């Protein structure tokens, strides 16, 4: 009798596993078809089904995070990356998506914590710029000033551009190095370091002669100096 029970249990277990494998294969087939037709809702649905079938360790959670990030569904992206980071706390891309999601949600203090971790790991000038910009927005000017100065000393590959809104109808793309100099000027102004701010704006203009906002800031500072004479 015991042997019969073991055999029955084995058969049932094997059948369940086979059925689950077939179901997962079916969902993956649906996923590929949805991708070929660009059906975003079906792609997300299939991924959820695969995750539910494969369990908490499913690698398809990664795909879900990238989908939410590309769709700018930042609350969902934050929740998924938060879950993923429990198992991979040093994964840079998950940290970046998590940080951007927090920033977009307005959770600046938490975004700062994540960007600090990213900057410490990458020692990358863009990540330093991002961290300093959020510290500046959060009113942490001393921290922002130290961060942006460090970012300015790091190497730059010349490939990244930052977008600045000049007015309602015009955005300007500026290389990262002059953008760093400009942000350093803004922070210096907040700290009442007017002379340093001028030098930063001048450096930004030297690096990017058509940098509208840097020119405007420098003109205002020069006009204020003239008025005080």
Secondary structure, 3 states (H helix, E strand, C coil): CHHHHHHHHHHHHHHHHHHHHHHHHHHHHHHHHHHHHCCHHHHHHHHHHHHHHHCCCCCHHHHHHHHHHHCCCHHHHHHHHHHHHHHCCCCHHHHHHHHHHHHHCCCHHHHHHHHHHHHHHHCCHHHHHHHHHHHHHCCCHHHHHHHHHHHHHCCCCCCCEEEEEEECCEEEEEEHHHHHHHHHHHHHHHCCCHHHHHHHHHHHHHHCCCCHHHHHHHHHHHHHHHHHC
